[in-house]
Amino acid sequence: MKLEIGLSRRAYARHCSVDDKAVPKAISTGRIAAAVRLDGTIDATWIDTLWETNTDPS
């Protein structure tokens, strides 16, 4: 069984080119909370879809 390692909040912020505070805010408001694993890391397989779907681009 292959164990996948999730992304840290900071690593995902860099990936999205957003401020480090944007990711914890998106998690706390529920926009991307579904992609947070039990260990607190972010599931990289579908976080981008959640981010794009639930984030207002304006």
Residue pairs with C-beta under 8 A, 6 or more apart in sequence:
4 44
4 45
5 41
6 37
6 39
6 41
6 42
6 43
6 44
7 15
7 41
7 42
7 44
7 47
8 41
8 42
9 20
9 23
9 24
9 27
9 42
10 20
10 23
12 23
12 42
12 44
12 47
13 19
13 20
13 22
13 23
16 22
16 23
16 51
23 32
23 42
26 32
26 51
26 54
26 55
27 33
27 36
31 50
31 51
31 54
31 55
32 42
32 47
32 50
32 51
32 54
34 50
35 42
35 43
35 46
35 47
35 50
36 42
36 43
37 43
